[in-house]
Amino acid sequence: MTASPDHVDSREDLATFVRALHRSHTEEGHSWENADLASFLEALAAWIDDADGWYSNEGRYLPSGGDWSFFARALRAATAYE
C-alpha cells in the first residue's frame, strides 16, 4: 500500500486513504494479519487503546485535539451506508 497516514490532513485525504486500504485488502488481503472484519476491528480497538505507546516509540506526541467522534460516526455509518 502506498498511501501514508502521515499525509492525511483533510476529510478528502482520509477518504482517499481508506480507499487505498480497501484496494490493498482486495489485492493482498490474504497477507494481512487481520484480514477479516472481526479481527480487523479488534486490532483497531487495541491499537487505539495503545496508541500513546506507538507514538512514544516513534518519537511523536499523540494528537490531543482529534475529532474522535467524526471517526466513530464514520465507522458506525459504514455499517449501513451504501
Order of alpha helices (4+ residues) and beta strands (2+ residues): alpha-alpha-alpha
